[in-house]
Amino acid sequence: MPLQPPILDDRSFEDLVREARDRIPRFTPEWTNLNDSDPGMTLVKLQAWLAKTVLYRLNRVPELTYLKFLELLNVEPGPARSARSELTFTLKKLKAPGDPLVVIIPRGSQVAVDDPDLDQDVVFETDYSLRAYNAAIGAIIVSSDDETRPHRLVTEYEVDEARSTVLHAFRPFGASPEPGRICLVGLVLRPHATRDRGDLQDTFPDGKLDVTLNATQVFDDDDQGQIIPGPLAAAALFPQEVGERGTTVEWEIYVGTDHLSDFGDVSGDQGRWRRLNLADETAGLTRSGHLRLEVPEGVSAASLYDLDRDFWSELGLRKPPVTYAELVADLGDSELDLTPDLLTPGQWEAMGVVDAEGTGFLSCCDTVAEFLTELDARHGPDSGAPPLDPSRIPPEEWPEEAGYDTPAAPPFSMIWLRARLTDAEAHTPTLLNGFLLNTVPATAAVTRLEETLGTSNGRPAQHFSLTRTPVHFDAASRAPELEVEVVEGGEARRWELVPDFFRQGPESEVFVLDPATGTLRFGDGRNGRIPVAGATVVARRYRYGGGATGNAGPGTVTKLRSALPRVDAVTNLRAAVGGADAEPLDEVKLRAPYDLRARDRAVTAEDFSHLALATPGVTLHRAYAVPRTRLAPGGALEPADGAVTVVALPANEKEATPQPSEAQLRAIADHLNARRLITTELWVTGPRYTRVERLTATLRVRSDAELKAVEEAATHALLTYFHPLRGGDEGRGWPFGGAVYLGNVYQRLLALPGVRRVVALEVRLEGTAAGPLPDRLPLEEGHLVHLPRAVIDLDVGYDPVAGSGGHG
């Protein structure tokens, strides 16, 4: 058990008064009136109160000593952490030929949370400059496991809105990926331009193109339209492993000229599809992140109607004819319902027939076969007449009743990116929600420049304070973002931020920082140099911000504060995550023994659980580490030596079955990666829930009890007892893998006011075989129990054999 700090003097106020009263007859026998009304007793009580105050301070000496020891051991409160989010910018309708194709969103552009209930604005700043393109995702085509239809168009483009909608979640290379499978992404330049785009002679700008991958999350819809209950799972990857998995997918851009033959080429000919250099955060399209592609010059554009019929057939579509040979083939195709009279005389004349109606061209024959003979005689290769050109008829004007399809894609040319799978064994099929353009990470912190902190007086251990706090910590380096210069004799020199003055010499130009208060402390001349008298201390740049208030919900970071004249709107599609308040002192004292035991290294299962709970910016209710296990492809635990699976339960009261998000899982994995052995295989996942399929109980209550009130109380007691955060025997959440004991459920129901007897009780978990149930219902390791309200069936009635006595 933990050591309790000793109480040096446990006397209470009453004890002190009683002790003084007992001594009065001995030392002052003439004082005989010891009632509370006596003025002397009032003075005694006053002295007792003062003595109690002194004793209170005396009893705090062990706690103060404890804190000083923690300070010597460098155990400090964790600083406030800033939330992070992905911001998607929407440009204005830049559709004129002279409007730019690229708009720069500078680093540090500010967007605030639109929430009137906030006491002060929560401001996000973009982490780096973004090249925002005057473009839109026009089409996404993915590989399919259906051999008769190997590709699928998973988007629907709305011309009037100039945007595409993903019809359902998708796997880019199918559920059973094979090498060579592809995923195509079509980009539309100037999407708000009218259908008549003949005056647009745009070429795609070369340079960096930032594409964001949006993977599915818990409670999103899957590819069948069903809600994903979770849990998500993530292998904890080191940065180099993320890069290695990224090489399983090659990215190319279309540069061909003969669209009918070049577009479907997979030979690696750089004259048709050119391989791109990129930085891949998505580990080969298996998780959310950014793809930063280097786009070359000479990119080609092609519409779906420029591609051959074989490609359309692979999409499950029938393409209208664009050549004379295709027109003849379609007229003779029994699978199509194309007949000469389905086309109007005007359409025939558009293809090249002269006066189709006046010459009797359409009424010359009784059968299609006869018409084809006549057509060949008039316009065939040997007729001497110009061949008919079906491409002159706009694709959308071909009759649908003939069997032609109109794809839900832009009717104009697009720039095409192609992801090609090269290593199927190393690829994990992952459901995606789509790709995003013009999206950049942002942090809930504000940059402040050129702040003068004060003038040195030449004394040791000087203190200067920043005007804005808390100081923001960089997520990558985990160091405060602060640049300080000291101007001495007109020369500005940058001083270094250090954690303490240990081993710092008298000439070391260093300082230490308290990030919570923003206080800078300089050296004393022995450990750290003293700024000379008259020197000016300047904070050239620092960022401040942090706290749980930055965890804004989706679609709330929308108030543009920076002047961006070509930007129409901005939003966050996902909730901001990672914001956390500074660690309270009580939590520091509780954490210290674990930190000293683990020494910031994850070796045992308890180490992994404790360190997962300490992940900055992730609020977990509990974490449970299962040693010697890994996650199988289906998500179940399987034995594996040298592996650890950490199950994380977030403190989210809004969800009946709380699950960590993808961002939270990655934060936990990154936190543990820096502390685990390099030979340990680490998996991080959310809890799996075993559902209660049926809970029936028959309660008999006292005659003076209200049946409805007892039923509501029983329902509430059951929901609370089985709750993942508030349930269990101790009320601190259902234990991972904890069995359900019917006896404990009986006790909960019998403890309710008015309940005399529980006549019958049945708790049936999912997957339980039919028949009598045991008193102990086991759960699998790492599982929690979930009781939906809808499965509770209570029969509450009065006890016919008892009066209004007490509990039975």
Stockholm file with secondary structure:
# STOCKHOLM 1.0

chainA/1-808         MPLQPPILDDRSFEDLVREARDRIPRFTPEWTNLNDSDPGMTLVKLQAWLAKTVLYRLNRVPELTYLKFLELLNVEPGPARSARSELTFTLKKLKAPGDPLVVIIPRGSQVAVDDPDLDQDVVFETDYSLRAYNAAIGAIIVSSDDETRPHRLVTEYEVDEARSTVLHAFRPFGASPEPGRICLVGLVLRPHATRDRGDLQDTFPDGKLDVTLNATQVFDDDDQGQIIPGPLAAAALFPQEVGERGTTVEWEIYVGTDHLSDFGDVSGDQGRWRRLNLADETAGLTRSGHLRLEVPEGVSAASLYDLDRDFWSELGLRKPPVTYAELVADLGDSELDLTPDLLTPGQWEAMGVVDAEGTGFLSCCDTVAEFLTELDARHGPDSGAPPLDPSRIPPEEWPEEAGYDTPAAPPFSMIWLRARLTDAEAHTPTLLNGFLLNTVPATAAVTRLEETLGTSNGRPAQHFSLTRTPVHFDAASRAPELEVEVVEGGEARRWELVPDFFRQGPESEVFVLDPATGTLRFGDGRNGRIPVAGATVVARRYRYGGGATGNAGPGTVTKLRSALPRVDAVTNLRAAVGGADAEPLDEVKLRAPYDLRARDRAVTAEDFSHLALATPGVTLHRAYAVPRTRLAPGGALEPADGAVTVVALPANEKEATPQPSEAQLRAIADHLNARRLITTELWVTGPRYTRVERLTATLRVRSDAELKAVEEAATHALLTYFHPLRGGDEGRGWPFGGAVYLGNVYQRLLALPGVRRVVALEVRLEGTAAGPLPDRLPLEEGHLVHLPRAVIDLDVGYDPVAGSGGHG
#=GR chainA/1-808 SS CCCCCCCSCCCCHHHHHHHHHHHHHHHCTTCCCCSTTSHHHHHHHHHHHHHHHHHHHHHTHHHHHHHHHHHHTTCCCCCCBCCEEEEEEEECCCCSTTSCSEEEECTTCEEEECCTTCSSCCEEEESSCEEEESEEEEEEEEECSCTTSCEEECEEEETTTTEEEECSCBCTTCSSCCTTCEEEEEEEESTTSCSCCTTCCCCCCCEEEEEEEEECCTTSBCTTSCBCCCCCEEECCCHHHHHHHHTTEEEEEECCSCHHHHTTCCSCCTTTEEECEEEESSTTTTSSEEEEEEECSCCCEECGGGSCHHHHHHTTCCCCCCSHHHHHHHHTCTTSCCCGGGSCHHHHHHHTCSSTTTTTSTTSCSSHHHHHHHHHHHHSTTSSSCCCCGGGSCGGGSCGGGTCCCCSSCSSCEEEEEEEESCSTTCCCCCEEEEEESEEEEESCEEEEEEEEEECCSCSSCEEECSSCSBCBCTTTCSBCEEEEEEETTEEEEEEECSCCTTCCTTCCEEEEETTTTEEEECCSSSSCCCCTTCEEEEEEEEECCSGGGCCCTTCEEEECSCCTTEEEEECSSCCBCCBCCCCHHHHHHHHHHHHHHTTCBCSHHHHHHHHHTCTTCCEEEEEEEEEEEECTTSCEEEEEEEEEEEEEECCTTCSSCCCCHHHHHHHHHHHHTTBCTTCEEEEECCEEEEEEEEEEEEEECTTSCHHHHHHHHHHHHHHHTCTTTCSTTSSCCCTTCCEEHHHHHHHHHTSTTEEEEEEEEEEETTCCSSCCCSEECCCTTEEEECCGGGEEEEEEECTTCCSCSCC
#=GC SS_cons         CCCCCCCSCCCCHHHHHHHHHHHHHHHCTTCCCCSTTSHHHHHHHHHHHHHHHHHHHHHTHHHHHHHHHHHHTTCCCCCCBCCEEEEEEEECCCCSTTSCSEEEECTTCEEEECCTTCSSCCEEEESSCEEEESEEEEEEEEECSCTTSCEEECEEEETTTTEEEECSCBCTTCSSCCTTCEEEEEEEESTTSCSCCTTCCCCCCCEEEEEEEEECCTTSBCTTSCBCCCCCEEECCCHHHHHHHHTTEEEEEECCSCHHHHTTCCSCCTTTEEECEEEESSTTTTSSEEEEEEECSCCCEECGGGSCHHHHHHTTCCCCCCSHHHHHHHHTCTTSCCCGGGSCHHHHHHHTCSSTTTTTSTTSCSSHHHHHHHHHHHHSTTSSSCCCCGGGSCGGGSCGGGTCCCCSSCSSCEEEEEEEESCSTTCCCCCEEEEEESEEEEESCEEEEEEEEEECCSCSSCEEECSSCSBCBCTTTCSBCEEEEEEETTEEEEEEECSCCTTCCTTCCEEEEETTTTEEEECCSSSSCCCCTTCEEEEEEEEECCSGGGCCCTTCEEEECSCCTTEEEEECSSCCBCCBCCCCHHHHHHHHHHHHHHTTCBCSHHHHHHHHHTCTTCCEEEEEEEEEEEECTTSCEEEEEEEEEEEEEECCTTCSSCCCCHHHHHHHHHHHHTTBCTTCEEEEECCEEEEEEEEEEEEEECTTSCHHHHHHHHHHHHHHHTCTTTCSTTSSCCCTTCCEEHHHHHHHHHTSTTEEEEEEEEEEETTCCSSCCCSEECCCTTEEEECCGGGEEEEEEECTTCCSCSCC
//
